[in-house]
């Protein structure tokens, strides 16, 4: 097996059980999340790889889908418009309205809907043939999305609360806490300004990273044991691939939902009055 970390394949296809090579030689690892540049030099900062391509394709698919669904909206919607309206309305009513409220939340619906479908699409690449990789399992993508939400929250808090109100908001100022107020404010300040964007990104990244690793583990194990008597074990491993794929479909949608739910919670917190 090649030790080249930029290999395209995650394992050596010539390695099987009873062939004299151990599973440790083909098992998934960090090398499974690294790809050769499709363009440019991997040793420099100027290159284009598979994850970037999938992110761009994901954006194009989402834009194309909603454009096709709403370019000629009908009073009696067709199938495509009906699906798009159902997805849009689910996020608008089930997430934005429930968290922020209808009056205040309406202006944030396009932002939250776009964020949900973009994250979901990046997650879905994990089970799409040929692609077979969740873009959000690379920490930089969830981190950038979390920073967009973070900047939105900071700007909105300043705009709605003013300078003094902003610091009351992020420190959770409540004079009724008495002697513990300074400690509580320090903890809240650290949590809101430093920990919040990190946990927002890591929650999505960690779930997608772990899910993809498990899928790789059972997929590679199926191929590895496809030799001699190991075929019986390969069948069990393949069943786990199917089960994990179905489970990942649920997790991918759930993580996109949680990401935008937290986004709406932060926006709602920015508009909350603190005394």
N, C-alpha and C positions, 0 to 999 in steps of 0.2 A: 504493500500500500504506500502510495506516495505521501510524503510528509509536507508537501507543498500546501500551505494554508489557503491558497487562492484556487484550489481545485474546484471544478464545477460539480463533480459527483461527491456525495457525502460518504461514500464507502467504495471498497474494492469489489467489483462485481464477480471477480474470479475466486473469491474466498468463500468456501462452504464448510459446513460441519464435516468432520472426518477427512478433510483435505490437508490437514497438517497446519492449519492456521486457526488461531484462537479468535473468539468474538471480540476481544479487546482490540484486535487489529482493525476491525471494521465498524465498531460501535460509534454512535454519534457523539460529537463533542463540539467544542467551539468552532472547529474548522467547518462544521456544517452550516454555519451562519456567515461564512465569508465567501465571496465570489470574485472571480476574475473580472477585471474591468472590461466592459464591452467596447469602451472607447477611452483613450487616454492612458496615462501611466499611473499604476496603483501606488507607486512610491511618492507621487506628488499629490497635491491637493486638487488637481484638475483631472477628473476622470468621471466616467459614467458606468454604473454597474446594474445588475439585475434588479436590485431593490428600488433604485431610482426609476428604472423603466416601469416597474409594476406600480409605483406611486403615480407616475404620469398617466399610465393607462387607466388606473383606477379613477383618477380625476376626470379623464375623458369619458369614461363609461358613465359616471354619475351625471356629468353635464349633458351628455348625449341622451341619456334616459329621460331626464326631466324636460329637456328641450323637446324631445319627440312626444312626450306625454302632454305637454301644455302649450305647444306652439299653435295648436288650433283647438282650444278647449270647447267642449260641447256641453250643453245643458244636461243631456243624457250621455254620460261619459262612456267611452269605449273601454275595452279591457285594460289597455296600457294606462289610460288616464285614471281609471278606477284604482289600479294598483298604486300609482304615484300619489293619488289623493289620499288613499288609505294610509300610506307610509307617512306622508306629510302631516295628516290629521292626528295620527297616533302620537307623534312627537309634540305637536302643538298642544293637544289637549291633555295627553297622558304625562307629559314631562314639564313643558313650559308653563301651561296654565296652572297645573297642580302645584308647582314649586314657586313660581314668581307671581302668579295671578294673571287673569285675562287682560286687565287694563294695562298693567306695567309690562307684562310679558310679551305682548303682541309684537313689539318692535324687535324683539330678540329671536323670534321664531325662525326667520331665514338663516341666521347664524347658527342656531342650535341644530336645525334640520341638516344643514350642510355639514356640520361637524359630525353628526351621527352617521350619516351615510358614507362620509369619507372614511371614518374610522372603521366602520363595518366592512367596507370594500377592501381596505388594507388587510383586515383580518381574514376575509373570505379567500384571499389568494392562497391561503394555506391548503385548501382542499380542491382547488381548481387545477386540473391536469396541466402539465408542462410548467406552470408557474410553481405550484406546490411550496409556497413559502409565505408566511405571514409577515408583511412589511413591518408591522408594529413590534415584531420580536427583535428589531434593531432599535436600541434605546434612543437613538437620535430622533426618530420620527415621533414617538409619543412625547418626548421632551419638548420638541418644537411646538407641538399642538398644545401641550400644557402651558408653555410660556405665552402662547397667544391668548389663552384663557386668563392667565395670570395678569398680563398687561391690560386686558379688557377689564378685569376686576379692579385693578389699581386705579386706572383712569376713571372708571365709573364711580368708584368710592370717593375720589377727590372731587369729582364733578357734583355728586349728590350731597356729600357731607361737608365739603370744605376742608381746609388744612387741619384745623383742630379736630373736626369730626372724623377725619380720616384716621388720625392716630388713636382716637377713642375707639373707633371701629376695629382696627387691627390689634389693639391691645386689650379689647374686651373690658374697657373701663367701666367699673361699677363700684361707686363709693360705699355701697352697702357691705362690701366684702371686708371693710375695716382694715385691721393690721396685715392681712394676707394680700391686700390689693397690689403692692409692688411686685411680689413674687408672681401672682396670677397674671399681671400685666406683662411681665418678662416672658413667662411661658407662652402666653398668647401671641406676643410679638414674634417670638422665635418660630412658633408654629405656623402663623399666617404668612410671614414674609419669607421664610426660608424652607420650612418643611413642606408647606402646601403644594408648591409646583412639583417638588420632588416626588411626593407620594402620589400625586395625580398621574404623573408619568409612569412611575414604577408599577403601579397597580395594573395598568394595561400591559406594559412591557413584560412583566413577570408571568402573567397568565398566558400570554401568547408564546413566550419563550418556552415555558414548561410544557404547554400543549403540543407545540411543534416537536420538541425533544421526544416526548412520549410517542407521537406518531412515527417519528423516524426510528425510534427504538424498536417498535413492533414491526414496522415495514422492513427494516434491515434484518431483523431476527427471522422474519418469514423467509426472506431470500437466503440467508445464511444457513438455515436448517433444511433447505430444499435439496436434500442429498441423502440417499440411502434410507435408513429407518427414520431419519430426522424429518421426513416428509409428514409424518403423523403430527409431530410437534409444530411443524410449519403451518399446518391447518389451524391449530389452536391459536397460533400467533396471528394468522390472517383474520380470524374471527375478531380478535382484539383490535386489529386495524380498523375493521368495519365499525365496531362499537365506539372506538376512540374518535373516528371521523364524525359519527353522529353526535357524540358528546361535544366535539369541537364546534359543530354547527351551532349548538346552543350557547356555548361559551363565547363564541365570536359575537353573536348578537347581544348577549348579556353584557359583555365588556364595553361594547359601543354604547349601550343604554346607560350603564353605570358612569361612563365618562361624561356623557352629556347631562346626566342627572346631577353629578357633582358640579358641573359647569353652571347649571341653573341655580344650584344651592349657593354658589359663590356670588353670582349676580344678585340673588335675592338678599344675601347678607350685606352686599355693598349698598343696598337701598334701605336697609333697616335703620331705624333711628336709635341712637344711643344717647343716654342722658347721664 
